[in-house]
Amino acid sequence: MPWLRSRTERSSGVTTWVVEWREGGRGGKVRSRSLGAVTEQEAQYELAAMNAGKSTRRGTPQTTTPKTAVAGYLKHLKVSGRRQGTIEHDADKLKPLLDEWADRPMASWSRTMLEGLLDGRGWSSSRVRQALGVYRRFIGWCAAVGYACGDFVGDFKPPRARPAEHREALSAEQCRRLLDAARGHYLEVPVALALFAGLSRADLRALTWKEIDLDVGLIARPRHKTGTRLRLPISAPLKEILERHRQRSGLVCRRLPESDSSLYKSLHRLMDRAEVPRSGWHQLRHTAATLLASAGTDVATIGRILGHRPGSPITLRYLHTDDDRLRQAADAVAEAVRNA
């Protein structure tokens, strides 16, 4: 005597029904047949039809249009209680399929078509990975509800992104204009700490007044990433800025937006006001390292200020060379040859 059993897929949240029966009576092997993502009433119909020996309507995958399938998938996400942001994200990633493949049967969708789609879009590696995740969930949902859809993703992996070249560090003149524009702005302290002390965005968010000793002129805080304690001297311009914003306790960089995107937008607006090229918070850290190198500071000391492990080659990636320094180096070589 067959019986019904339901199960919910963790990846997609789809509840599917399965008909199970035992061959050969008691002690026989249990067999099963999936009914897909049907309602309980439909599952009962299939069970009754099986008991009566009739052929059911779930024997072969159903053919439907891509538009209908995508609409059904998005409706399933909404019914399943997914957040609106998740639904909009998946809809955005599925839209190219409707734009490019709407006139092609879903059963014929292939990996070759996917590769052509991605080549034409020119997406970044991270966006391709996000899209592939959505496509895999969509394919799994189609299989669960009985729609014929080709596995056009399979084991496809996006090409690894090439590391982007760092932007040029700001010059000393651009740093001065940025600090002048930041005076009285809530980003004045974070910008000064990033430029004068080379603090990272995470350090800026976590730095407290207990870790700053203005009398001694020292910043001391633990470095969770490297496991060493960070000790930075406070220069005179930085000390003057910190004294104007001094508090007894709490965070040093107050009123910072919680989201990094808002923090970057605020920095970009400030840079536009200062008429300097837009860059990120991490680029200010690169600027600090480059200015230290221009002042004649050795690489080992720069690495300690940035909080890198001793001898770490990462420090060299923070150093930038502009055209003026390249020209000075070329002139120095020519002068040495001339005087030989």
N, C-alpha and C positions, 0 to 999 in steps of 0.2 A: 504494500500500500504506500504510494508516494506521499511525501509531506513537504511542506514549505519551510524555508529558512531565509531570513534576511541578514544582510551584512552591509556595513557602511565603509566605503573606501576612505582611508585617512587622507590621501593626497588630494582627492577631489571633493570629498564630502557627499558623494552620491550614494544613496541607499539602493542596493540591488537585491533582487529576489532570486532564489535558487530552488529548483525542485530536486529533491533527493529521494532515492529509493534503494532498497536492499535486494540484491540479486540472490536467488537461491534460498530465500527464506531466512530464518534466524541463523546468525553466524556468517551469512554471506557478505560479499564485498559491497560497500556503499557506493552507488553511482550518483552523479549529479548532472544537472543541466541548468545553465544560467538563463534567466529570463530577462536580464538587464534591469534598467532603472524604470520599472513599472510601478503602478500603484498597487496597494494590497488587493483591491477589488479585481484588477487585471490579473494579478498573480493567482487569485482564487479561480478565475475563469480558466487560466491555463492549466491549473491542477485538475479542475473538473473535466476539461477536454482530454487531458492525458488519461484520467481514470476511465473515461468513456471510450478511449481508443481512437479519438479523432485527431486529425492533423491540426496543429496550432498555427497561428499566424506569426509566430516568432521564429520560424525556422531559418530564414535568410535575412541578412541585413536590409534595412529599408533604404530606399533612395530618396534623397531630399535635396533641396537647393542650399548652397552655402549660406545665403541670407537667412533662411529658416533655421539652419543649424546654429549659426552664431547667435541669433535672437533667442533660441531655446537655451543655449549655454549661459548667456547673460541673465536670463530669467531664472535659471537654476541657481546662479550665484546669489541673486537677490533673495530668492526663497530660502536659501540655505543660511541666510543671515550674514553674508559677507559684507564688509564695509563698503560704503559707496566709493571710496577711493580705490579699492581693489577692483570693483566692477568697472570703473572708468579706465583704470590702468589696462585691464584685459581687453576692454573694447578698443582702446587705442592701438594695442598690438595686433588685434585681429582685423582692424580696418584695412590694412594693406592686402590681406587675403581676399576681401570682398572687392577691392579696387582692381586687383590683377587677375583673380581666378574665378570671378563670379559666373562666367559663362562656361566653366569647365566642371565636369562631374567630380564630386568629392572623392569618389573611388579612384580616380586617375591622378590625384595629387601625388607628386613624387619628390624625392630629394633633389633631383635636377631642377625642378621648378623652384624649390626653396632657394637653392644656390643662386639661380638667376634673379630671384626677387631680392635677395640680400645684396647682391652685387649692384643692382640698380638703385638701391636705396642709399648706399654709402653710410650705413649706420656704424657707430663705434662698437668696439668689442663688448663693452658692458651692456649696451642696448640690445645687441644681438643675443646675448645670454638671457636677458630678461624676456625677449620675444620667444626664444626657444622654450623657456619654462611655460609660458602661456600656451604655446602650440601643443606641447606635450599634454598639458591638462585638458585642452580642448579635444585632442585625439582620444584620450582616455574616456572623456565624457561621451563622445560619439559612440565608442565601442560599448559603453555601458548601456546606452539607451537604444542601441541597435541600428544606428545610422552607419551607412557604408562610407568610410573615410579612409583614404590611403595614409599609411604611416610615413608622412613626408619628412619627418625629423629623424627618426631612427637614432643612430649613434653619432649624428652630425655634431661636430664641435666647432665653435667659431675660431677663427685665427687669433692667435695671441696678439694683443695690442703692443705695438712698439712703444717704448718709453718716450714720452714727449720731452723735447728739449726744454730746459728751463729758460724762462724769459730773462732778459738782461736785468741785472741789479740796478737799483736806482743810484743816481750819482749823489754826491754830497750836497749839491745845490738843490736837487729835487727833494732830498730828505729834509732840508731846511724849509722849503716851501710847504711840504706836507705837515711839518710840525707847526708852522705858523698858522696854517689853515685849521689845524686841530685844536688850537688854543681855545679853551672854554667849551669845547665839544666833549661829549661823554666818551669819545674814543681817544681823547688826548693821552691818557695814561696807557692804554693798551698799545697805541702806536709808538709811544716813547719807549716802552719796555721792549717792544719787538725790535726797534731800531738800535737802541743803545745797549740792550742786554741780550738780544738774540733769543728771547723767549718764544717758545712755540705757542700755538693757539690753545692747546690743552693746558699749558702752564699758565697762560693768561687767565683762563677761566678758573683755575684752582688756587692761584696765588693769594695768600692772606697777609694781613698787616703784621701778624706775629712772626712771619718769615722775613720781614724787612727790618733791618736795624739802621735807621738813618743816622744815628749818632756815630756808629762805627763805619757806616757806608758800605753795607754788605747785604746781599740777598742770599739766604740759605734755605733751601727746600729740598726734600727728597726727590730723586729721579726714579720714578717707578719703572720706567722702561729699561734703564741700564742697571738699576740696583745701587747706584752711587748717589751721594749727596751733592747737590749743586750749590756751589759757592761763587757768587758773582759780585765783583766790586761795582759800586754805584758811582757813576761819573757825576761831575758837577751839574750839567744840564738836566740829567735825569733826577738828581736829588732835588733840584729846584722845583721840578714838576710834581714829584711825589710829595714834597712838603706842602704844596698848595692844596693837595687832595687828601692830606693825611687824616686817618681815622684811627680810633683806638683798637678796633677789632673789625672782623668781617673780611669780606673779599676786597681786594685792591681794585679790581676792574668791575665796578658795579654797573648795573643797568644794561648789561650786555644782553642782546636777544638770545633766546634759548636755541633757536635754529641757526645752524651755520650759514644757511643761504641768506638769512636776513642780516647776519653779521658781515658777510661778504658784500652785500648790497650797500650797507652803510659805509663800509670802507671805500667802495667804488665811488659813491657820491662825494665823499671827502676828497678823494684823489682828483675827481673832476673839478672840484672847487679850487684845489691847489694847482691845477693844470699840470699834473704829472701822469705818466702812463698808468693805466689800470693794471693792478697785479693783486695777488692774494696775500693772505697773512703769512704764509710760508715763504713767499718771496721777500718779505721784509726781513725774515730771518737770514735768507741768502744775502740780502743787502748788508746786514750787520757783519757777516763773515767776510764779505768782499771789502768793506771799508776797513776792517781790522787788518786784512792782508795788505791793503794799500798803505796803511800806516806802518808797515814793517813788522807786524806781529807774526811770529812763527806759527806753523801749522799745528803743532802740538798744543800751544796755548789757545788757539782758536777752537780746537776740538774740545778742550776742557770747558771753555765758555759756552759752547753749544751743547754740552752735556754728553758728548760722544765718548765711547770707550777709548782708552789710550791706544794710539796706533791705528784707529779705525780709518779705513780708506774713504768712508762716507764723507768725511770732512772736506775732501778735495772736490766733491760734487757741489759743495756750497760756495765755492770760490768762482767768481766770474772775472773776466778780463775784458775791458772795453777797448775801443780803438786807440785812445790816448796812451794807455799803458802798453799796448802792443807796439805803438810807434816808438815809445821811449825804450822798450827792450831792443827793437831793431837798431835804434841809434846807438845804444850802448855797445852792441856787437860791432857795429861799424867803427865806433871810436876805439874799441879795443884792437881791431885789426890795423887801424891807422897808426896807433901808437906802438905797435909791435916792432 
